[in-house]
């Protein structure tokens, strides 16, 4: 009988702790709003970095295409599409990130 009483007291203690935590729990809306506002501060620098990387890739690609064109390579269209596609991807991804967070 003594072990049954101990188990009941232990169960009562655990349940009271769980109920206590439920009473003091908040909805989480303030945490989500804080996280959203914090993320919005990082969106502009991240999109600017993506644009700068796109510009650097564009310059490197233009130099490589120009050197292949001057050397007489007949297959520069594939090179242009590859480098141009990567630049367009970085520019569009920066715009999509800004639009996703409502900063455009």
Number of C-alpha atoms within 10 A of each C-alpha: 5 6 8 9 10 11 11 11 12 12 12 12 12 12 12 12 12 11 12 11 11 10 9 8 9 10 8 9 9 10 11 11 11 12 11 12 12 11 12 15 10 10 17 15 11 14 20 14 14 20 20 14 15 21 16 13 17 18 14 13 19 16 12 16 20 13 12 15 14 9 9 9 11 9 11 15 11 11 15 16 11 12 20 16 13 16 22 15 14 20 19 15 15 21 17 15 16 17 11 11 13 9 12 9
